[in-house]
Amino acid sequence: MNLRYFEPEDFEDILEIEMETFSEHNPFVYINFYEINSDGFIVATVGDKVAGYVVGYQIYENEGRIFTLAVKKGYRDKGIGSELLRAILNLFCRTGLKYARLEVRRSNVRAQKLYNSMGFVQCWVEKKYYSDGEDGIIMKAYLQPPYDMNSYTNLLDNKINNKYESGITNENTL
Ligand SMILES: CC(C)(COP(=O)(O)OP(=O)(O)OC[C@H]1O[C@@H](n2cnc3c(N)ncnc32)[C@H](O)[C@@H]1OP(=O)(O)O)[C@@H](O)C(=O)NCCC(=O)NCCS
């Protein structure tokens, strides 16, 4: 499994995961994310396929928001979601943010468990947050580095190197 930044050619794979996973997003939001926030859009690949992705961005002075996290069916329960989550939290830390927040469906106990294991706690409930009327739980974490992601640290460093040296891959094997 590799982590790297999103590239436009990943869009079809993202769309496939998006369609099988969520009903409430407009998939084209991902192109916007790429255009305005490419560093906060990280994909996990297995072979040449995208197996999962996470998108996060700075929402307040000290706070990052995880907009979405998804792993393709068939690739779940292998640690990919946790790695993506660590990657985005690590990125938030490196950009000086102190907190992370996210919204999760009340019924999505699996995701809540994962978030709990990364230090997120339930803060409040937004009634009928989702378009189908389900409540959303707002969870927040105080960012406490390090999130053990040496490979991701290299990913960031490689991106910097890539600006100066051609021929260096920006992929890192986990
Ligand atoms: C939530 C989601 C992103 C989690 O992704 P994932 O890749 O399955 O997550 P992980 O594999 O890292 O962790 C899930 C479980 O597998 C376990 N696990 C991690 N590595 C493992 C491994 N190598 N072998 C077996 N199990 C493992 C984890 O401990 C965790 O167990 P737990 O639930 O008992 O804590 C995924 O289920 C998903 O895409 N769901 C649909 C979309 C969604 O709900 N997104 C969140 C919206 S807020």
The ligand as a Tripos MOL2 file, in Angstrom:
@<TRIPOS>MOLECULE
LIG
   48    50     1     0     0
SMALL
NO_CHARGES

@<TRIPOS>ATOM
      1 C1        -14.5020    3.9570    8.1960 C.3       1 LIG1
      2 C2        -13.4910    3.4190    7.1780 C.3       1 LIG1
      3 C3        -12.8340    4.5960    6.4630 C.3       1 LIG1
      4 C4        -12.4170    2.6420    7.9660 C.3       1 LIG1
      5 O1        -11.4300    2.1990    7.0100 O.3       1 LIG1
      6 P1        -10.6300    0.8250    7.2260 P.3       1 LIG1
      7 O2         -9.5340    0.7990    6.2530 O.co2     1 LIG1
      8 O3        -11.5740   -0.3130    7.2430 O.co2     1 LIG1
      9 O4        -10.0600    1.0730    8.7050 O.3       1 LIG1
     10 P2         -8.9050    0.2460    9.4140 P.3       1 LIG1
     11 O5         -8.6800   -1.0470    8.7350 O.co2     1 LIG1
     12 O6         -7.7430    1.1400    9.5860 O.co2     1 LIG1
     13 O7         -9.5220    0.0170   10.8300 O.3       1 LIG1
     14 C5        -10.7440   -0.6940   10.9520 C.3       1 LIG1
     15 C6        -10.5540   -1.8710   11.8570 C.3       1 LIG1
     16 O8         -9.6180   -2.8040   11.3090 O.3       1 LIG1
     17 C7         -8.6260   -3.0980   12.2790 C.3       1 LIG1
     18 N1         -7.3670   -3.3380   11.5800 N.ar      1 LIG1
     19 C8         -6.4090   -2.4330   11.2790 C.ar      1 LIG1
     20 N2         -5.3820   -3.0240   10.6400 N.ar      1 LIG1
     21 C9         -5.7090   -4.3130   10.5090 C.ar      1 LIG1
     22 C10        -5.0760   -5.4330    9.9420 C.ar      1 LIG1
     23 N3         -3.8580   -5.3360    9.3710 N.pl3     1 LIG1
     24 N4         -5.7300   -6.6220    9.9510 N.ar      1 LIG1
     25 C11        -6.9440   -6.7220   10.5290 C.ar      1 LIG1
     26 N5         -7.6020   -5.6890   11.0910 N.ar      1 LIG1
     27 C12        -6.9860   -4.5200   11.1150 C.ar      1 LIG1
     28 C13        -8.5650   -1.8580   13.1120 C.3       1 LIG1
     29 O9         -8.0370   -2.1200   14.4130 O.3       1 LIG1
     30 C14        -9.9920   -1.5020   13.2000 C.3       1 LIG1
     31 O10       -10.6310   -2.3460   14.1290 O.3       1 LIG1
     32 P3        -11.6410   -1.7590   15.1660 P.3       1 LIG1
     33 O11       -12.8220   -1.3070   14.3510 O.co2     1 LIG1
     34 O12       -11.9360   -2.9290   16.0260 O.co2     1 LIG1
     35 O13       -10.9150   -0.6390   15.8170 O.co2     1 LIG1
     36 C15       -14.1540    2.4420    6.1730 C.3       1 LIG1
     37 O14       -14.8760    1.4780    6.8830 O.3       1 LIG1
     38 C16       -15.0930    3.1260    5.1910 C.2       1 LIG1
     39 O15       -14.6880    3.5930    4.1320 O.2       1 LIG1
     40 N6        -16.3790    3.2060    5.5530 N.am      1 LIG1
     41 C17       -17.3660    3.8500    4.7040 C.3       1 LIG1
     42 C18       -17.1390    5.3420    4.6480 C.3       1 LIG1
     43 C19       -17.1590    5.9700    6.0080 C.2       1 LIG1
     44 O16       -17.9190    5.5820    6.8840 O.2       1 LIG1
     45 N7        -16.3080    7.0030    6.1670 N.am      1 LIG1
     46 C20       -16.2640    7.7870    7.3690 C.3       1 LIG1
     47 C21       -17.2640    8.8750    7.2090 C.3       1 LIG1
     48 S1        -17.2040    9.9710    8.6040 S.3       1 LIG1
@<TRIPOS>BOND
     1     1     2 1
     2     2     3 1
     3     2     4 1
     4     2    36 1
     5     4     5 1
     6     5     6 1
     7     6     7 2
     8     6     8 1
     9     6     9 1
    10     9    10 1
    11    10    11 2
    12    10    12 1
    13    10    13 1
    14    13    14 1
    15    14    15 1
    16    15    16 1
    17    15    30 1
    18    16    17 1
    19    17    18 1
    20    17    28 1
    21    18    19 ar
    22    18    27 ar
    23    19    20 ar
    24    20    21 ar
    25    21    22 ar
    26    21    27 ar
    27    22    23 1
    28    22    24 ar
    29    24    25 ar
    30    25    26 ar
    31    26    27 ar
    32    28    29 1
    33    28    30 1
    34    30    31 1
    35    31    32 1
    36    32    33 2
    37    32    34 1
    38    32    35 1
    39    36    37 1
    40    36    38 1
    41    38    39 2
    42    38    40 1
    43    40    41 1
    44    41    42 1
    45    42    43 1
    46    43    44 2
    47    43    45 1
    48    45    46 1
    49    46    47 1
    50    47    48 1
@<TRIPOS>SUBSTRUCTURE
     1 LIG1         1 GROUP 0 **** ****
